[in-house]
Amino acid sequence: MIRKKYIFGAGTRPHVGKDIVNVDRLNLPGIDVIHDFEQFPYPFADGSGLHINATHVIEHLSDFFGFMDECHRILSPGGTLYLETPHAKDIALSFGDPTHKLHLIEHSFINYITLEGLENFGYCKFAWSILHIKETDGVIVIHLMPIPTECYQDEILQRLNNLT
């Protein structure tokens, strides 16, 4: 299987290159797949992604955890997710856009989608390793790698199985 590089929310700036799939909710020039990211599941095979880029997408969604779980499902082992989203402390950037549904800080990722967050809260079905996180000019930049489910402790797997 050829692993794809998915560009979620490509909009008017689709990427060009081998094995790149531009995805947006709008039918714009250069968009390969039209999909509303509020609708689950996403139309991509399990483990089909080498990389997902979702720059300024997640803040427009209602279901943070659903989005993260779908990205985990789509990425193959060793795949990565790159996100950029306004930092909630930047009032104008985060709250100024009426289409923003989520207002996030670094803690939103560190405390809830890591293995420790899964153990403590269980909001996500899957855990992530944070490769890099920083805030620059009012934007959170985060690079993540899915943690394979076989790495989870038995009691976490039991709880996850009870969720499905």
C-alpha atoms as one frame of an Amber mdcrd trajectory, in Angstrom:
protein
   0.000   0.000   0.000   1.209   3.480  -0.844   0.963   5.638   2.249  -0.592
   9.034   1.567   0.172  12.521   2.823  -3.196  14.033   3.679  -3.644  17.797
   3.726  -6.774  18.438   5.799  -8.368  21.828   5.210  -6.281  22.519   2.098
  -8.724  25.243   1.042  -7.412  27.611  -1.603  -3.799  26.476  -1.082  -3.671
  22.798  -2.036  -0.283  21.099  -1.907   1.317  19.529  -4.963   3.404  16.376
  -4.900   3.521  12.633  -5.079   0.960  10.773  -2.948  -0.563  14.011  -1.590
  -4.328  14.070  -1.045  -5.861  17.521  -0.552  -9.037  17.404   1.550 -11.513
  20.181   2.280 -15.205  20.567   3.029 -15.537  22.891   0.020 -15.296  21.939
  -3.650 -12.359  24.161  -4.586  -9.765  23.867  -7.357  -7.085  21.309  -6.476
  -9.167  19.534  -3.812  -9.032  15.756  -4.274 -11.566  14.725  -1.611 -14.498
  16.795  -0.363 -15.297  15.900   3.235 -16.820  17.577   6.284 -14.482  16.810
   9.212 -17.479  16.812  11.571 -18.672  13.581   9.866 -17.183  10.301  11.092
 -15.595   8.133   9.886 -13.380   9.977   7.431 -13.261   8.363   3.963  -9.726
   6.981   4.277  -8.516   3.461   4.983  -7.045   2.468   8.327  -3.275   2.928
   8.329  -3.234   4.601   4.909  -1.501   7.811   6.003   2.176   8.588   6.280
   1.393  12.142   7.378  -1.591  14.389   8.083  -1.258  18.154   7.984  -4.183
  20.013   9.571  -3.229  23.663   9.690  -5.985  25.818  11.187  -8.603  23.073
  11.024  -9.201  21.736  14.537 -10.442  25.039  15.975 -13.379  24.894  13.528
 -14.575  21.491  14.783 -16.941  20.515  17.591 -15.364  17.151  18.393 -11.675
  17.524  19.306 -11.393  13.928  20.519 -13.242  12.475  17.531 -10.861  14.300
  15.183  -7.816  13.041  17.074  -9.130   9.460  17.100  -9.826   9.546  13.339
  -6.309  10.840  12.623  -4.916   8.021  14.792  -6.936   5.459  12.829  -5.805
   6.812   9.451  -2.084   7.060  10.221   0.147   4.057   9.710   2.759   3.050
  12.313   5.410   5.765  12.341   3.045   8.264  10.724   2.801  11.835  12.019
   0.194  14.533  12.537   1.080  18.208  12.226  -1.345  20.760  13.682  -1.453
  24.519  13.914  -4.252  26.217  15.833  -4.732  29.622  17.458  -3.660  29.803
  21.091  -6.604  30.752  23.322  -4.500  33.445  25.010  -4.522  35.379  21.728
  -8.043  36.722  22.122  -8.221  38.362  18.685  -6.943  35.316  16.801  -8.762
  32.608  18.755 -12.048  34.317  19.643 -12.218  36.889  16.836 -13.268  34.352
  14.210 -16.927  33.409  14.749 -16.347  30.053  13.008 -13.950  28.922  15.769
 -15.611  26.371  18.026 -12.552  25.334  20.060 -10.137  27.561  21.958  -7.065
  25.546  22.861  -3.842  25.869  24.832  -0.839  23.545  25.058  -2.443  21.908
  28.088  -5.392  20.847  25.879  -3.021  18.450  24.124  -0.583  17.540  26.892
  -3.239  16.707  29.475  -5.825  14.936  27.331  -4.375  13.080  24.320  -1.153
  11.674  25.729  -0.991   8.198  27.269  -1.194   9.827  30.703  -4.272  11.774
  29.600  -5.864   8.588  28.331  -5.128   6.877  31.642  -6.404   9.801  33.723
  -9.445  10.944  31.742 -10.201   8.506  28.891 -11.767  11.076  26.554  -9.840
   9.760  23.534  -9.820   6.158  22.389  -6.161   6.431  21.367  -3.020   8.047
  22.764  -0.438  10.276  21.137   3.234  11.025  21.652   4.030  14.729  21.433
   7.150  15.117  19.308   7.187  18.914  19.418   4.950  21.639  20.807   5.441
  25.383  20.951   3.499  28.612  20.826   4.630  31.238  18.328   2.874  34.494
  17.508  -0.411  33.354  19.036  -0.404  29.956  17.310   0.175  26.505  18.814
   2.367  24.361  16.581   2.312  20.673  17.476   3.785  17.576  15.855   2.414
  14.244  17.074   2.880  10.514  16.529   0.217   7.934  17.380   1.123   5.469
  20.112   0.234   1.930  18.980  -2.545   0.432  21.090  -0.416  -2.601  21.947
   1.686  -0.239  24.096  -1.223   0.581  26.427  -1.615  -1.005  29.821  -4.169
  -3.809  30.123  -6.628  -1.831  32.255  -6.639   0.994  29.697  -7.364  -1.479
  26.899 -10.194  -2.940  28.971 -11.706   0.531  29.446 -11.301   1.315  25.739
 -13.011  -1.921  24.776 -15.930  -0.962  27.000 -16.282   2.357  25.119 -16.876
   0.697  21.745
